[in-house]
């Protein structure tokens, strides 16, 4: 029997970039406070969904 998997694509949250630099993967750019809040929101969503369905993510 095959097991079905659901794949969720989640992009990062807001990055502190006041000069609107096209930074790509430059190391000095980090999530802003709002970006951290967005990430916590996604984590809470996964946690709530796991509680509702009994299916926790296998990989994040």
C-alpha distance matrix in Angstrom:
0.0 3.8 6.6 9.7 13.0 16.5 19.3 22.9 25.8 28.9 32.2 34.9 37.5 41.2 43.0 46.7 48.3 51.6 52.9 49.8 49.4 46.6 45.5 42.2 41.3 44.8 44.7 47.2 45.3 43.3 41.8 44.5 44.7 43.1 40.3 39.7 39.7 37.1 34.8 35.2 34.4 31.1 30.3 31.3 29.1 26.0 27.2 27.8 24.5 22.7 25.0 24.3 20.5 19.8 18.0 20.2 20.2 18.7 21.4 24.7
3.8 0.0 3.8 6.4 9.6 13.1 15.8 19.4 22.2 25.4 28.6 31.4 34.1 37.7 39.5 43.2 44.7 48.1 49.2 46.1 45.7 42.9 41.8 38.5 37.7 41.2 41.2 43.8 41.8 39.9 38.5 41.2 41.5 39.9 37.0 36.6 36.6 33.9 31.7 32.4 31.5 28.1 27.5 28.8 26.5 23.4 25.0 25.8 22.3 20.8 23.5 22.8 19.0 18.7 16.2 18.2 17.6 16.2 18.5 21.6
6.6 3.8 0.0 3.8 6.5 10.1 12.9 16.4 19.4 22.3 25.8 28.3 30.9 34.6 36.5 40.1 41.8 45.1 46.5 43.5 43.2 40.5 39.3 36.2 35.3 38.7 38.6 41.0 38.9 36.8 35.3 37.9 38.1 36.4 33.7 33.1 33.1 30.5 28.2 28.7 27.9 24.5 23.8 25.1 22.8 19.6 21.2 22.1 18.7 17.1 19.9 19.4 15.6 15.2 12.6 14.4 13.9 12.7 15.3 18.3
9.7 6.4 3.8 0.0 3.8 6.9 10.0 13.3 16.5 19.5 22.9 25.7 28.2 31.8 33.9 37.6 39.2 42.4 43.7 40.7 40.5 37.9 37.0 33.9 33.3 36.8 36.8 39.1 36.8 34.8 33.0 35.5 35.7 33.8 31.1 30.8 30.7 27.9 25.9 26.6 25.5 22.0 21.8 23.0 20.4 17.6 19.6 20.2 16.6 15.7 18.8 17.9 14.3 14.7 11.8 13.6 12.7 12.4 14.5 16.9
13.0 9.6 6.5 3.8 0.0 3.8 6.5 9.8 13.0 15.9 19.3 22.0 24.6 28.2 30.2 33.9 35.5 38.7 40.1 37.1 37.0 34.4 33.4 30.4 29.7 33.1 33.1 35.3 33.0 31.0 29.2 31.8 32.1 30.3 27.5 27.2 27.2 24.4 22.3 23.2 22.2 18.7 18.5 20.1 17.6 14.6 17.0 18.0 14.6 13.8 17.3 16.8 13.6 14.0 10.5 11.4 9.7 9.6 11.2 13.3
16.5 13.1 10.1 6.9 3.8 0.0 3.8 6.5 9.9 12.8 16.3 19.2 21.5 25.0 27.3 31.0 32.6 35.7 37.2 34.1 34.2 31.8 31.0 28.1 27.8 31.2 31.3 33.2 30.6 28.6 26.6 28.9 29.2 27.2 24.5 24.5 24.3 21.2 19.5 20.6 19.2 15.7 16.1 17.6 14.8 12.3 15.2 15.9 12.5 12.6 16.2 15.5 12.8 13.9 10.6 11.1 9.2 10.3 11.1 12.2
19.3 15.8 12.9 10.0 6.5 3.8 0.0 3.8 6.5 9.7 13.0 15.9 18.6 22.1 24.1 27.9 29.3 32.5 33.8 30.7 30.6 28.1 27.3 24.4 24.1 27.5 27.7 29.7 27.2 25.3 23.5 26.1 26.7 24.8 21.8 22.1 22.3 19.1 17.3 18.9 17.9 14.1 14.9 17.0 14.5 12.1 15.5 16.7 13.8 14.1 17.8 17.6 15.4 16.4 12.9 12.3 9.4 10.3 9.8 10.1
22.9 19.4 16.4 13.3 9.8 6.5 3.8 0.0 3.8 6.3 9.8 12.7 15.0 18.5 20.8 24.6 26.1 29.2 30.7 27.7 27.9 25.7 24.9 22.4 22.2 25.4 25.6 27.3 24.5 22.5 20.4 22.7 23.2 21.1 18.3 18.7 18.7 15.4 13.9 15.7 14.5 10.8 12.2 14.3 11.7 10.0 13.7 14.8 12.4 13.5 17.0 16.8 15.5 16.8 13.6 12.5 9.7 11.6 10.4 9.4
25.8 22.2 19.4 16.5 13.0 9.9 6.5 3.8 0.0 3.8 6.6 10.0 12.6 15.9 17.9 21.7 22.9 26.1 27.3 24.2 24.3 22.0 21.3 18.7 18.9 22.1 22.7 24.3 21.4 19.8 17.9 20.4 21.5 19.4 16.3 17.3 17.8 14.3 12.9 15.6 14.6 11.1 13.0 15.6 13.4 12.3 16.0 17.3 15.4 16.7 20.1 20.1 19.0 20.3 17.1 15.6 12.5 14.0 11.9 10.1
28.9 25.4 22.3 19.5 15.9 12.8 9.7 6.3 3.8 0.0 3.8 6.6 9.0 12.4 14.6 18.3 19.8 22.9 24.5 21.6 22.0 20.1 19.3 17.2 17.2 20.1 20.4 21.6 18.5 16.6 14.4 16.7 17.7 15.6 12.5 13.6 14.1 10.6 9.4 12.3 11.5 8.3 10.6 13.4 11.7 11.3 14.8 16.3 15.1 16.6 19.7 20.1 19.7 20.9 18.1 16.0 13.2 15.1 12.7 9.9
32.2 28.6 25.8 22.9 19.3 16.3 13.0 9.8 6.6 3.8 0.0 3.8 6.6 9.5 11.3 15.1 16.3 19.5 20.9 17.9 18.2 16.4 15.6 13.7 14.1 16.9 17.5 18.5 15.3 13.8 11.8 14.2 15.8 13.8 10.5 12.4 13.5 10.1 9.4 12.9 12.6 10.1 12.6 15.4 14.4 14.4 17.6 19.2 18.5 20.0 23.0 23.5 23.3 24.5 21.7 19.4 16.5 18.1 15.3 12.2
34.9 31.4 28.3 25.7 22.0 19.2 15.9 12.7 10.0 6.6 3.8 0.0 3.8 6.8 8.2 11.9 13.6 16.9 18.6 16.1 16.4 15.2 13.9 12.6 12.5 14.7 14.8 15.4 12.1 10.2 8.1 10.7 12.5 11.0 7.4 9.1 11.0 8.2 7.3 11.1 11.6 10.0 12.0 15.0 14.8 15.1 17.8 19.6 19.6 21.0 23.6 24.7 24.9 25.7 23.1 20.5 17.7 19.3 16.3 12.7
37.5 34.1 30.9 28.2 24.6 21.5 18.6 15.0 12.6 9.0 6.6 3.8 0.0 3.8 6.4 9.8 12.0 14.8 17.1 15.0 16.1 15.6 14.7 14.4 14.6 16.0 15.9 15.6 12.0 9.8 6.6 8.0 9.4 7.4 4.1 6.9 8.1 5.6 6.3 9.8 10.0 9.7 12.1 14.3 14.5 15.7 18.0 19.4 20.0 21.7 23.9 24.9 25.6 26.7 24.5 21.9 19.6 21.7 19.0 15.3
41.2 37.7 34.6 31.8 28.2 25.0 22.1 18.5 15.9 12.4 9.5 6.8 3.8 0.0 3.8 6.7 8.7 11.2 13.7 11.8 13.4 13.7 13.1 13.7 14.4 15.1 15.2 14.2 10.5 8.8 5.8 5.9 8.2 6.2 4.2 7.9 9.2 7.7 9.3 12.3 12.7 13.0 15.4 17.3 17.7 19.2 21.3 22.6 23.4 25.2 27.2 28.2 29.1 30.2 28.2 25.6 23.4 25.4 22.6 18.9
43.0 39.5 36.5 33.9 30.2 27.3 24.1 20.8 17.9 14.6 11.3 8.2 6.4 3.8 0.0 3.8 5.8 9.0 11.3 9.9 10.7 11.4 10.2 11.4 11.8 11.8 11.9 10.5 6.8 5.7 4.2 4.9 8.5 8.2 6.1 9.0 11.4 10.7 11.4 14.4 15.6 15.8 17.6 19.9 20.6 21.8 23.8 25.4 26.3 27.8 29.9 31.1 31.9 32.7 30.6 27.7 25.2 26.8 23.7 20.0
46.7 43.2 40.1 37.6 33.9 31.0 27.9 24.6 21.7 18.3 15.1 11.9 9.8 6.7 3.8 0.0 3.8 6.3 9.1 9.0 10.2 12.0 10.9 13.1 13.5 12.5 12.3 9.8 6.6 6.3 5.9 4.6 8.2 8.9 8.3 10.6 12.9 13.1 14.2 16.6 18.0 18.8 20.4 22.4 23.5 24.8 26.5 28.1 29.3 30.8 32.6 34.0 35.1 35.8 33.8 30.8 28.6 30.2 27.0 23.3
48.3 44.7 41.8 39.2 35.5 32.6 29.3 26.1 22.9 19.8 16.3 13.6 12.0 8.7 5.8 3.8 0.0 3.8 5.5 5.3 6.6 9.1 8.7 11.6 12.8 11.5 12.4 9.9 7.1 8.6 9.0 8.4 11.9 12.1 11.4 14.2 16.3 16.1 17.2 20.0 21.0 21.5 23.4 25.5 26.3 27.6 29.5 31.1 31.9 33.6 35.6 36.8 37.6 38.5 36.3 33.5 31.0 32.4 29.2 25.6
51.6 48.1 45.1 42.4 38.7 35.7 32.5 29.2 26.1 22.9 19.5 16.9 14.8 11.2 9.0 6.3 3.8 0.0 3.8 5.5 8.0 11.2 11.6 14.9 16.3 14.8 15.6 12.8 10.5 11.9 12.1 10.4 13.3 13.5 13.7 16.5 18.1 18.2 19.9 22.3 23.1 24.0 26.1 27.9 28.6 30.3 32.2 33.4 34.4 36.3 38.1 39.1 40.3 41.3 39.3 36.5 34.2 35.9 32.7 29.0
52.9 49.2 46.5 43.7 40.1 37.2 33.8 30.7 27.3 24.5 20.9 18.6 17.1 13.7 11.3 9.1 5.5 3.8 0.0 3.8 5.5 9.2 10.2 13.8 15.7 13.9 15.5 13.0 11.3 13.7 14.6 13.6 16.8 16.9 16.7 19.6 21.5 21.2 22.6 25.3 26.1 26.7 28.8 30.8 31.4 32.8 34.9 36.3 37.0 38.8 40.9 41.9 42.7 43.8 41.6 38.8 36.2 37.6 34.3 30.8
49.8 46.1 43.5 40.7 37.1 34.1 30.7 27.7 24.2 21.6 17.9 16.1 15.0 11.8 9.9 9.0 5.3 5.5 3.8 0.0 3.8 6.5 8.4 11.4 13.9 13.0 15.1 13.3 10.9 13.2 13.7 13.3 16.7 16.2 15.4 18.7 20.5 19.5 20.9 24.0 24.5 24.6 27.0 29.1 29.3 30.6 33.0 34.3 34.8 36.6 38.9 39.6 40.3 41.5 39.1 36.5 33.8 35.2 31.9 28.5
49.4 45.7 43.2 40.5 37.0 34.2 30.6 27.9 24.3 22.0 18.2 16.4 16.1 13.4 10.7 10.2 6.6 8.0 5.5 3.8 0.0 3.8 5.3 8.8 11.2 10.0 12.6 11.3 9.6 12.7 14.1 14.6 18.3 18.2 16.8 19.7 22.0 21.1 21.8 25.1 25.9 25.7 27.8 30.3 30.5 31.4 33.9 35.5 35.8 37.4 39.8 40.8 41.2 42.1 39.5 36.8 33.8 34.9 31.4 28.1
46.6 42.9 40.5 37.9 34.4 31.8 28.1 25.7 22.0 20.1 16.4 15.2 15.6 13.7 11.4 12.0 9.1 11.2 9.2 6.5 3.8 0.0 3.8 5.9 9.2 9.2 12.4 12.3 10.4 13.3 14.7 15.9 19.7 19.2 17.2 20.2 22.6 21.0 21.4 25.0 25.7 24.9 27.0 29.8 29.7 30.2 33.0 34.7 34.6 36.1 38.8 39.6 39.7 40.6 37.8 35.2 32.1 32.9 29.4 26.3
45.5 41.8 39.3 37.0 33.4 31.0 27.3 24.9 21.3 19.3 15.6 13.9 14.7 13.1 10.2 10.9 8.7 11.6 10.2 8.4 5.3 3.8 0.0 3.8 6.0 5.4 8.7 8.9 7.4 10.6 12.6 14.4 18.2 18.4 16.0 18.4 21.3 20.0 19.9 23.4 24.6 23.7 25.4 28.4 28.6 28.9 31.4 33.5 33.5 34.7 37.4 38.5 38.6 39.2 36.4 33.5 30.3 30.9 27.3 24.2
42.2 38.5 36.2 33.9 30.4 28.1 24.4 22.4 18.7 17.2 13.7 12.6 14.4 13.7 11.4 13.1 11.6 14.9 13.8 11.4 8.8 5.9 3.8 0.0 3.8 5.8 9.1 10.7 9.2 11.6 13.3 15.9 19.5 19.4 16.4 18.7 21.6 19.9 19.2 22.9 24.0 22.6 24.2 27.4 27.4 27.3 29.9 32.1 31.8 32.8 35.8 36.8 36.6 37.1 34.1 31.3 27.9 28.3 24.6 21.8
41.3 37.7 35.3 33.3 29.7 27.8 24.1 22.2 18.9 17.2 14.1 12.5 14.6 14.4 11.8 13.5 12.8 16.3 15.7 13.9 11.2 9.2 6.0 3.8 0.0 3.8 6.2 8.8 8.1 10.2 12.5 15.6 19.0 19.4 16.3 17.8 21.1 19.7 18.5 21.9 23.6 22.1 23.1 26.6 26.9 26.4 28.8 31.4 31.2 31.8 34.7 36.2 35.8 36.0 33.0 30.0 26.6 26.6 22.8 20.1
44.8 41.2 38.7 36.8 33.1 31.2 27.5 25.4 22.1 20.1 16.9 14.7 16.0 15.1 11.8 12.5 11.5 14.8 13.9 13.0 10.0 9.2 5.4 5.8 3.8 0.0 3.8 5.8 6.4 9.4 12.5 15.1 18.6 19.6 16.9 18.3 21.7 20.9 19.9 23.1 25.0 24.1 25.0 28.3 29.0 28.7 30.9 33.4 33.6 34.2 37.0 38.6 38.5 38.6 35.7 32.6 29.3 29.4 25.7 22.8
44.7 41.2 38.6 36.8 33.1 31.3 27.7 25.6 22.7 20.4 17.5 14.8 15.9 15.2 11.9 12.3 12.4 15.6 15.5 15.1 12.6 12.4 8.7 9.1 6.2 3.8 0.0 3.8 5.6 7.7 11.3 14.0 17.1 18.7 16.1 16.7 20.4 20.2 18.8 21.6 24.0 23.2 23.7 26.9 28.1 27.7 29.5 32.3 32.8 33.1 35.7 37.6 37.6 37.5 34.7 31.4 28.3 28.4 24.6 21.7
47.2 43.8 41.0 39.1 35.3 33.2 29.7 27.3 24.3 21.6 18.5 15.4 15.6 14.2 10.5 9.8 9.9 12.8 13.0 13.3 11.3 12.3 8.9 10.7 8.8 5.8 3.8 0.0 3.8 6.4 10.1 11.9 15.1 17.0 15.0 15.8 19.3 19.6 18.7 21.3 23.7 23.6 24.1 27.1 28.4 28.6 30.1 32.7 33.6 34.1 36.4 38.3 38.8 38.7 36.2 32.9 30.0 30.5 26.9 23.7
45.3 41.8 38.9 36.8 33.0 30.6 27.2 24.5 21.4 18.5 15.3 12.1 12.0 10.5 6.8 6.6 7.1 10.5 11.3 10.9 9.6 10.4 7.4 9.2 8.1 6.4 5.6 3.8 0.0 3.8 7.0 8.9 12.5 13.8 11.7 13.0 16.4 16.3 15.8 18.6 20.7 20.5 21.5 24.3 25.5 25.9 27.6 29.9 30.7 31.6 33.9 35.6 36.1 36.3 33.9 30.7 27.9 28.7 25.1 21.8
43.3 39.9 36.8 34.8 31.0 28.6 25.3 22.5 19.8 16.6 13.8 10.2 9.8 8.8 5.7 6.3 8.6 11.9 13.7 13.2 12.7 13.3 10.6 11.6 10.2 9.4 7.7 6.4 3.8 0.0 3.8 6.4 9.5 11.1 8.7 9.5 13.0 13.2 12.5 15.0 17.4 17.4 18.1 20.9 22.3 22.7 24.2 26.6 27.6 28.4 30.5 32.4 33.0 33.2 30.9 27.6 25.1 26.1 22.8 19.2
41.8 38.5 35.3 33.0 29.2 26.6 23.5 20.4 17.9 14.4 11.8 8.1 6.6 5.8 4.2 5.9 9.0 12.1 14.6 13.7 14.1 14.7 12.6 13.3 12.5 12.5 11.3 10.1 7.0 3.8 0.0 3.8 6.6 7.6 5.0 6.1 9.4 9.6 9.3 11.8 13.9 14.2 15.3 17.7 19.0 19.9 21.4 23.5 24.6 25.7 27.7 29.3 30.3 30.7 28.6 25.4 23.2 24.7 21.6 17.9
44.5 41.2 37.9 35.5 31.8 28.9 26.1 22.7 20.4 16.7 14.2 10.7 8.0 5.9 4.9 4.6 8.4 10.4 13.6 13.3 14.6 15.9 14.4 15.9 15.6 15.1 14.0 11.9 8.9 6.4 3.8 0.0 3.8 5.3 4.8 6.3 8.6 9.6 10.6 12.4 14.1 15.4 16.7 18.4 19.9 21.4 22.7 24.3 25.8 27.2 28.8 30.3 31.6 32.2 30.5 27.5 25.6 27.4 24.6 20.8
44.7 41.5 38.1 35.7 32.1 29.2 26.7 23.2 21.5 17.7 15.8 12.5 9.4 8.2 8.5 8.2 11.9 13.3 16.8 16.7 18.3 19.7 18.2 19.5 19.0 18.6 17.1 15.1 12.5 9.5 6.6 3.8 0.0 3.8 5.4 5.1 6.3 8.7 9.9 10.7 12.4 14.5 15.4 16.5 18.5 20.3 21.0 22.4 24.4 25.9 27.0 28.6 30.3 30.9 29.6 26.6 25.2 27.3 24.8 21.1
43.1 39.9 36.4 33.8 30.3 27.2 24.8 21.1 19.4 15.6 13.8 11.0 7.4 6.2 8.2 8.9 12.1 13.5 16.9 16.2 18.2 19.2 18.4 19.4 19.4 19.6 18.7 17.0 13.8 11.1 7.6 5.3 3.8 0.0 3.8 5.4 4.9 6.1 8.7 9.8 10.4 12.5 14.3 15.1 16.4 18.6 19.8 20.7 22.4 24.4 25.5 26.7 28.4 29.4 28.1 25.4 24.0 26.5 24.2 20.4
40.3 37.0 33.7 31.1 27.5 24.5 21.8 18.3 16.3 12.5 10.5 7.4 4.1 4.2 6.1 8.3 11.4 13.7 16.7 15.4 16.8 17.2 16.0 16.4 16.3 16.9 16.1 15.0 11.7 8.7 5.0 4.8 5.4 3.8 0.0 3.8 5.4 5.0 6.3 8.7 9.7 10.7 12.5 14.2 15.3 16.9 18.5 19.9 21.2 22.8 24.5 25.8 27.0 27.9 26.1 23.3 21.4 23.6 21.0 17.3
39.7 36.6 33.1 30.8 27.2 24.5 22.1 18.7 17.3 13.6 12.4 9.1 6.9 7.9 9.0 10.6 14.2 16.5 19.6 18.7 19.7 20.2 18.4 18.7 17.8 18.3 16.7 15.8 13.0 9.5 6.1 6.3 5.1 5.4 3.8 0.0 3.8 5.4 5.1 6.2 8.6 10.0 10.6 12.3 14.2 15.6 16.5 18.3 20.0 21.2 22.6 24.4 25.8 26.2 24.7 21.6 20.1 22.2 19.8 16.1
39.7 36.6 33.1 30.7 27.2 24.3 22.3 18.7 17.8 14.1 13.5 11.0 8.1 9.2 11.4 12.9 16.3 18.1 21.5 20.5 22.0 22.6 21.3 21.6 21.1 21.7 20.4 19.3 16.4 13.0 9.4 8.6 6.3 4.9 5.4 3.8 0.0 3.8 5.4 5.1 6.2 8.8 9.9 10.4 12.3 14.4 15.1 16.2 18.3 19.9 20.9 22.4 24.2 25.0 23.9 21.2 20.1 22.8 20.8 17.3
37.1 33.9 30.5 27.9 24.4 21.2 19.1 15.4 14.3 10.6 10.1 8.2 5.6 7.7 10.7 13.1 16.1 18.2 21.2 19.5 21.1 21.0 20.0 19.9 19.7 20.9 20.2 19.6 16.3 13.2 9.6 9.6 8.7 6.1 5.0 5.4 3.8 0.0 3.8 5.4 5.0 6.4 8.7 9.8 10.5 12.6 14.3 15.2 16.5 18.5 20.0 21.1 22.5 23.6 22.1 19.6 18.2 21.0 19.0 15.4
34.8 31.7 28.2 25.9 22.3 19.5 17.3 13.9 12.9 9.4 9.4 7.3 6.3 9.3 11.4 14.2 17.2 19.9 22.6 20.9 21.8 21.4 19.9 19.2 18.5 19.9 18.8 18.7 15.8 12.5 9.3 10.6 9.9 8.7 6.3 5.1 5.4 3.8 0.0 3.8 5.3 5.2 6.3 8.6 9.9 10.8 12.4 14.3 15.4 16.7 18.6 20.1 21.2 21.7 20.0 17.1 15.4 17.8 15.7 12.0
35.2 32.4 28.7 26.6 23.2 20.6 18.9 15.7 15.6 12.3 12.9 11.1 9.8 12.3 14.4 16.6 20.0 22.3 25.3 24.0 25.1 25.0 23.4 22.9 21.9 23.1 21.6 21.3 18.6 15.0 11.8 12.4 10.7 9.8 8.7 6.2 5.1 5.4 3.8 0.0 3.8 5.5 5.0 6.1 8.6 10.0 10.4 12.1 14.1 15.3 16.4 18.3 19.9 20.3 19.1 16.2 15.4 18.1 16.5 13.2
34.4 31.5 27.9 25.5 22.2 19.2 17.9 14.5 14.6 11.5 12.6 11.6 10.0 12.7 15.6 18.0 21.0 23.1 26.1 24.5 25.9 25.7 24.6 24.0 23.6 25.0 24.0 23.7 20.7 17.4 13.9 14.1 12.4 10.4 9.7 8.6 6.2 5.0 5.3 3.8 0.0 3.8 5.4 5.0 6.2 8.8 9.8 10.4 12.2 14.2 15.2 16.4 18.2 19.2 18.2 16.0 15.4 18.5 17.4 14.2
31.1 28.1 24.5 22.0 18.7 15.7 14.1 10.8 11.1 8.3 10.1 10.0 9.7 13.0 15.8 18.8 21.5 24.0 26.7 24.6 25.7 24.9 23.7 22.6 22.1 24.1 23.2 23.6 20.5 17.4 14.2 15.4 14.5 12.5 10.7 10.0 8.8 6.4 5.2 5.5 3.8 0.0 3.8 5.4 5.0 6.3 8.6 9.8 10.5 12.3 14.3 15.3 16.3 17.4 15.8 13.4 12.3 15.4 14.1 11.0
30.3 27.5 23.8 21.8 18.5 16.1 14.9 12.2 13.0 10.6 12.6 12.0 12.1 15.4 17.6 20.4 23.4 26.1 28.8 27.0 27.8 27.0 25.4 24.2 23.1 25.0 23.7 24.1 21.5 18.1 15.3 16.7 15.4 14.3 12.5 10.6 9.9 8.7 6.3 5.0 5.4 3.8 0.0 3.8 5.4 5.2 6.2 8.6 9.9 10.6 12.4 14.3 15.4 15.6 14.2 11.3 10.5 13.4 12.4 9.6
31.3 28.8 25.1 23.0 20.1 17.6 17.0 14.3 15.6 13.4 15.4 15.0 14.3 17.3 19.9 22.4 25.5 27.9 30.8 29.1 30.3 29.8 28.4 27.4 26.6 28.3 26.9 27.1 24.3 20.9 17.7 18.4 16.5 15.1 14.2 12.3 10.4 9.8 8.6 6.1 5.0 5.4 3.8 0.0 3.8 5.5 5.0 6.0 8.5 9.8 10.5 12.2 14.1 14.7 14.2 11.9 12.2 15.6 15.3 12.9
29.1 26.5 22.8 20.4 17.6 14.8 14.5 11.7 13.4 11.7 14.4 14.8 14.5 17.7 20.6 23.5 26.3 28.6 31.4 29.3 30.5 29.7 28.6 27.4 26.9 29.0 28.1 28.4 25.5 22.3 19.0 19.9 18.5 16.4 15.3 14.2 12.3 10.5 9.9 8.6 6.2 5.0 5.4 3.8 0.0 3.8 5.4 5.1 6.1 8.5 9.9 10.5 12.1 13.5 12.6 11.1 11.3 14.9 14.9 12.8
26.0 23.4 19.6 17.6 14.6 12.3 12.1 10.0 12.3 11.3 14.4 15.1 15.7 19.2 21.8 24.8 27.6 30.3 32.8 30.6 31.4 30.2 28.9 27.3 26.4 28.7 27.7 28.6 25.9 22.7 19.9 21.4 20.3 18.6 16.9 15.6 14.4 12.6 10.8 10.0 8.8 6.3 5.2 5.5 3.8 0.0 3.8 5.5 5.1 6.0 8.6 9.8 10.4 11.1 9.5 7.5 7.5 11.1 11.4 9.8
27.2 25.0 21.2 19.6 17.0 15.2 15.5 13.7 16.0 14.8 17.6 17.8 18.0 21.3 23.8 26.5 29.5 32.2 34.9 33.0 33.9 33.0 31.4 29.9 28.8 30.9 29.5 30.1 27.6 24.2 21.4 22.7 21.0 19.8 18.5 16.5 15.1 14.3 12.4 10.4 9.8 8.6 6.2 5.0 5.4 3.8 0.0 3.8 5.5 5.2 6.3 8.8 10.1 10.0 9.6 7.4 8.8 12.2 13.0 11.8
27.8 25.8 22.1 20.2 18.0 15.9 16.7 14.8 17.3 16.3 19.2 19.6 19.4 22.6 25.4 28.1 31.1 33.4 36.3 34.3 35.5 34.7 33.5 32.1 31.4 33.4 32.3 32.7 29.9 26.6 23.5 24.3 22.4 20.7 19.9 18.3 16.2 15.2 14.3 12.1 10.4 9.8 8.6 6.0 5.1 5.5 3.8 0.0 3.8 5.4 5.1 6.3 8.7 9.7 10.2 9.4 11.3 15.0 16.1 15.0
24.5 22.3 18.7 16.6 14.6 12.5 13.8 12.4 15.4 15.1 18.5 19.6 20.0 23.4 26.3 29.3 31.9 34.4 37.0 34.8 35.8 34.6 33.5 31.8 31.2 33.6 32.8 33.6 30.7 27.6 24.6 25.8 24.4 22.4 21.2 20.0 18.3 16.5 15.4 14.1 12.2 10.5 9.9 8.5 6.1 5.1 5.5 3.8 0.0 3.8 5.4 5.0 6.0 7.9 7.7 7.7 9.5 13.2 14.6 14.0
22.7 20.8 17.1 15.7 13.8 12.6 14.1 13.5 16.7 16.6 20.0 21.0 21.7 25.2 27.8 30.8 33.6 36.3 38.8 36.6 37.4 36.1 34.7 32.8 31.8 34.2 33.1 34.1 31.6 28.4 25.7 27.2 25.9 24.4 22.8 21.2 19.9 18.5 16.7 15.3 14.2 12.3 10.6 9.8 8.5 6.0 5.2 5.4 3.8 0.0 3.8 5.4 5.3 5.1 4.9 4.6 7.5 10.8 12.9 13.0
25.0 23.5 19.9 18.8 17.3 16.2 17.8 17.0 20.1 19.7 23.0 23.6 23.9 27.2 29.9 32.6 35.6 38.1 40.9 38.9 39.8 38.8 37.4 35.8 34.7 37.0 35.7 36.4 33.9 30.5 27.7 28.8 27.0 25.5 24.5 22.6 20.9 20.0 18.6 16.4 15.2 14.3 12.4 10.5 9.9 8.6 6.3 5.1 5.4 3.8 0.0 3.8 5.7 5.5 7.5 7.8 11.1 14.2 16.4 16.4
24.3 22.8 19.4 17.9 16.8 15.5 17.6 16.8 20.1 20.1 23.5 24.7 24.9 28.2 31.1 34.0 36.8 39.1 41.9 39.6 40.8 39.6 38.5 36.8 36.2 38.6 37.6 38.3 35.6 32.4 29.3 30.3 28.6 26.7 25.8 24.4 22.4 21.1 20.1 18.3 16.4 15.3 14.3 12.2 10.5 9.8 8.8 6.3 5.0 5.4 3.8 0.0 3.8 5.9 8.1 9.7 12.7 15.9 18.2 18.2
20.5 19.0 15.6 14.3 13.6 12.8 15.4 15.5 19.0 19.7 23.3 24.9 25.6 29.1 31.9 35.1 37.6 40.3 42.7 40.3 41.2 39.7 38.6 36.6 35.8 38.5 37.6 38.8 36.1 33.0 30.3 31.6 30.3 28.4 27.0 25.8 24.2 22.5 21.2 19.9 18.2 16.3 15.4 14.1 12.1 10.4 10.1 8.7 6.0 5.3 5.7 3.8 0.0 3.8 5.3 8.1 11.0 13.7 16.4 17.2
19.8 18.7 15.2 14.7 14.0 13.9 16.4 16.8 20.3 20.9 24.5 25.7 26.7 30.2 32.7 35.8 38.5 41.3 43.8 41.5 42.1 40.6 39.2 37.1 36.0 38.6 37.5 38.7 36.3 33.2 30.7 32.2 30.9 29.4 27.9 26.2 25.0 23.6 21.7 20.3 19.2 17.4 15.6 14.7 13.5 11.1 10.0 9.7 7.9 5.1 5.5 5.9 3.8 0.0 3.8 6.4 10.0 12.1 15.3 16.5
18.0 16.2 12.6 11.8 10.5 10.6 12.9 13.6 17.1 18.1 21.7 23.1 24.5 28.2 30.6 33.8 36.3 39.3 41.6 39.1 39.5 37.8 36.4 34.1 33.0 35.7 34.7 36.2 33.9 30.9 28.6 30.5 29.6 28.1 26.1 24.7 23.9 22.1 20.0 19.1 18.2 15.8 14.2 14.2 12.6 9.5 9.6 10.2 7.7 4.9 7.5 8.1 5.3 3.8 0.0 3.8 6.7 8.7 11.8 13.3
20.2 18.2 14.4 13.6 11.4 11.1 12.3 12.5 15.6 16.0 19.4 20.5 21.9 25.6 27.7 30.8 33.5 36.5 38.8 36.5 36.8 35.2 33.5 31.3 30.0 32.6 31.4 32.9 30.7 27.6 25.4 27.5 26.6 25.4 23.3 21.6 21.2 19.6 17.1 16.2 16.0 13.4 11.3 11.9 11.1 7.5 7.4 9.4 7.7 4.6 7.8 9.7 8.1 6.4 3.8 0.0 3.8 6.4 9.0 10.1
20.2 17.6 13.9 12.7 9.7 9.2 9.4 9.7 12.5 13.2 16.5 17.7 19.6 23.4 25.2 28.6 31.0 34.2 36.2 33.8 33.8 32.1 30.3 27.9 26.6 29.3 28.3 30.0 27.9 25.1 23.2 25.6 25.2 24.0 21.4 20.1 20.1 18.2 15.4 15.4 15.4 12.3 10.5 12.2 11.3 7.5 8.8 11.3 9.5 7.5 11.1 12.7 11.0 10.0 6.7 3.8 0.0 3.8 5.5 6.7
18.7 16.2 12.7 12.4 9.6 10.3 10.3 11.6 14.0 15.1 18.1 19.3 21.7 25.4 26.8 30.2 32.4 35.9 37.6 35.2 34.9 32.9 30.9 28.3 26.6 29.4 28.4 30.5 28.7 26.1 24.7 27.4 27.3 26.5 23.6 22.2 22.8 21.0 17.8 18.1 18.5 15.4 13.4 15.6 14.9 11.1 12.2 15.0 13.2 10.8 14.2 15.9 13.7 12.1 8.7 6.4 3.8 0.0 3.8 6.9
21.4 18.5 15.3 14.5 11.2 11.1 9.8 10.4 11.9 12.7 15.3 16.3 19.0 22.6 23.7 27.0 29.2 32.7 34.3 31.9 31.4 29.4 27.3 24.6 22.8 25.7 24.6 26.9 25.1 22.8 21.6 24.6 24.8 24.2 21.0 19.8 20.8 19.0 15.7 16.5 17.4 14.1 12.4 15.3 14.9 11.4 13.0 16.1 14.6 12.9 16.4 18.2 16.4 15.3 11.8 9.0 5.5 3.8 0.0 3.8
24.7 21.6 18.3 16.9 13.3 12.2 10.1 9.4 10.1 9.9 12.2 12.7 15.3 18.9 20.0 23.3 25.6 29.0 30.8 28.5 28.1 26.3 24.2 21.8 20.1 22.8 21.7 23.7 21.8 19.2 17.9 20.8 21.1 20.4 17.3 16.1 17.3 15.4 12.0 13.2 14.2 11.0 9.6 12.9 12.8 9.8 11.8 15.0 14.0 13.0 16.4 18.2 17.2 16.5 13.3 10.1 6.7 6.9 3.8 0.0
